[in-house]
């Protein structure tokens, strides 16, 4: 059974690459995974990969690590890390993501800058470097791309976010027909009595149909957060997770579910300095 699942997943990965979806922009962090990635308005350190404008809310330096074992198949796992540092009125962020294994892998390195523009408006931009490794004689490929994001707080407790990935519309130089997708995300979140946050989001990939997502974070007691999310995307339909803060660290774990391939676990740790 495990061999069948592995073959199915590797076949799926190959199909995604053939359709030009290699070097996609995967939201990072177990917090985001726990709400089905309806996280374009979130302002933690993983905003460096999800919406760089969220970094502008950070007041102190932070670092984080993340691991995803997609459908419990080692060859489809993701490792990631991020650091952020305030420099006067600007936040500088650096993030790293590695997906795959020795026979096929994707690496993304992003350098982000975020800043508060006005009282209620925040901007973030990022330059991305992609490295794709293929088996044997196929070699490796490199490409540069860019991202931009905005966050706006029109009224108290309401946040609106928009993010665009691959604003440069970069393509793989080895095969111009395999374009890196342009991905637009638009969403909003609303905080309820400091006990819950409801978020909704739509995501449009230039190579796929639009995806709609919704998530809920509920804080039953101080420092503990429960999460649930739903999506109509192909990767998974629903997700759930939990987060706990202890001193200067935040621990998050999440699971999302695919109706055929099963569960994918996510774990991340954030340290605030």
N, C-alpha and C positions, 0 to 999 in steps of 0.2 A: 504493500500500500504506500509506503514512504517513497519507493522508487517511482511509482505512478505519479504521486504528487509532485516529486521533483521534476520529472519529465514534463508534466503539464505546465509547471511554473516556468521552466526554462524555455519551453515553447512559447509561452505567453510573452516572456521577456524578448525573445527573438522577433515575434510579430510586432511588438511595440516599436522595436528599433527599426524594422523594415518600413513601418508607417511613418517614420520621421519623428518619433516621440522620444528618442534618446536625448539625454541631457535635459529632461523635463525639470520643472521646478517643484520639488516635493516640500510641502510644509514640514518644519522640523519641531521637535519637542513633544513630550508625552502629554503635556497640557493641551496642545493643539489636537493631537490624535484623539484625546478623550472626548472632544466635542465634534468629531467628524471633520476636523480641520476648518471649522467655521471660526477662524481666528484672525481675520484680516484687521480687526480692531484691537488686538491684544498688544500690551505694552511691556512685555518682559523681554529678556535678552534674546529670545528666539525670534523677536521681530526682525533681527538682522537677516533672517531668511524668509520670513513670512510677510512683513511689511515694514520696511526700514524706518518709516516715520515713527513707529512705536518706540524706537530707541531713544528718541528725544525726551521721553518721560523719565529715563533713568537718572538718578541723582548721584549714584556711586558706581564705582567699577564693579564688574560682575564677570563671571566665567561659568561655562556650562558644558556638559557632555550629554550625548544622546545615543541610544542604540535601539534599532528596530530589527526584529527577526521576522521578515514578511512571510506569513503562512508557515512559519516554523521551518523554513528552508534556508540553510546556512548560506547558499550561493546567492540568495536574494536579500541579504541583510544590509543594513545601512548603519554606518558609524558617522557621528558628527560632533563638532565642537564649536564653541563660540566664545569670544571675549569682547567686552565693551569698556571703554574708558572715557569719562568726561574730560574734555579739554576746554576750559572756560565755558562758553555757552554752546559748545558743540559736542556731540557724542561721536566718537570714532569706534567702529565695530569691525571685527574680523571673524569670518565663519568658514568652516571647512566641512565638506561632506564627501563620503566615499560609499559608493554602492556597487555591489557585485562581488566578484572573486577573481582569481588569477586569469581565467579564460575570457572573461568579459567584465569590464569595470568602468565606472564613471566617477570622476573626481571634479568637485566644484569648489573653488576658493573665491570668496567674496569680500571686498573691502567697502564698507559702508560709511556714510557721513549723514548724520541726522541733526536737525536744528528746529527750534521753535521759531516760526516766522512771525506770528502775531499771538495775541492772547489765547485764541482758541484754535489756531491752525498750526500743524506740524508737517515738516517735509523730510523725506529721507531718500537718498540716492545710493546706488551701489554699482560698482564695476565687478563683473564676474569673469573668471577664467575657468574654462572647461577642458578637461583632459579625458579622452575616451580611449581605452585600451582594448584591442581586439586580439583574438587568439592567433598564434603562429605568425604567418607571413602577412597578415592584414595590417599590422603596424599600429601606430597610435595617431590620434588626431587632436588638434588644439584649436580653440576658438575663444574669442572674447565677446562678451555681451554686457547688457546693462539692465538695471531695474530702477523703478521710481515709485514712491508711495506717498500718500497724504492721509492725515488724520484730522478730523474736525469735530469739535464739541459744540454743537449749535445751542444746546440747553444743558442744564445740569443733569448728570447721570446718563446722557445719551452721547454715544460716539459713532461717527460715521467714518468708514475707511475705504480707500480705493488703492489698488496696487496693480502695476503693469510690469510683467516680466518679459525680457527680451525686447526692450524698446528700440534697440538697434536692428531688429529683425535679422540677426546673424544666422548664417548657414554653415554647415560643415563644408570646409574647403575641399575635402576629398570627394564629396558628392553633393553638389549644390542643390539637388532635388530633395535631400534630407535636411530640411530646414528645422532649426530649433523652434518649437512652437512659441507663439506669442500668447500669453495668458493674462487675461484681465480678471481681477477679483473686486467685487463690490459688496460691502456688507455694513451692518449696523449692530450695535449692542446696547443694552439698557440695563443699568444696575438698579436692583430693587431693594431698598432699605438696607444696603450693605450686607445682605444675606444671600443674594442670588444675582447672577448675570445671565441674561438671555441674549443670544446672538443668532443672527440670520445672515446668510451670504449666498451669492451666486458667483460661479466661476465659469468663464468661457475660454476654452482652449481653441486656438485657431484651427486645430485638426480634429476636434471632437465637438459633440453637442454640449450645451450648457448644463452645468451641474448645480443643484440647489442643496444647501446644507443648513442645518439648524442645530444649535447646541445650548445646553443649560449647565451652569455652574452653581452649586448650592453649598453654602457654608453652614452646616448645622451647629458647629461649635468653632471657637477660635482656632486658627491654624490648620483646620481640616477642611478639605474641599472635595465634594463629590461631583462627578461630571457624567453627562450623557449627550450623545449626538446622533443625528440621522442624516443620511445623504441618499440621493438617487444616482450616485456615480457608479462606475463599473468596478472600482477597486474594492469597495465595501458598502454595506447598507446602514449599519449602525455601529456605534462605538460607546465605550464607557471607561471611566477611569477615576483615580483618586489622587489627591495631592496633599502633602503634609509639610508644614514649615517648622523648622527646629533651629533656633538661634539664627545664624546667618545663612542657613541652607534650606533649599526647597527640594523635596523629593516627589517625583511624579511617576505614576505608572498607568498605562492604558492598554486597552484591547479593542481592536476592531474586527469585524466579522465579514467574511465573504461566503456567500451561500454554498459555493462548491468547494472552495479551498480551505475554509476554516478560519481560525483566529490568527491574528498577528499581534504579538506583544510589543509594547514600547516602554522604555525606561529612560528617564532623564534626571539629572541633578544640576541645580543651579546654586552657585555660591556668590554671596554678596559681600563686598569688602567695604 
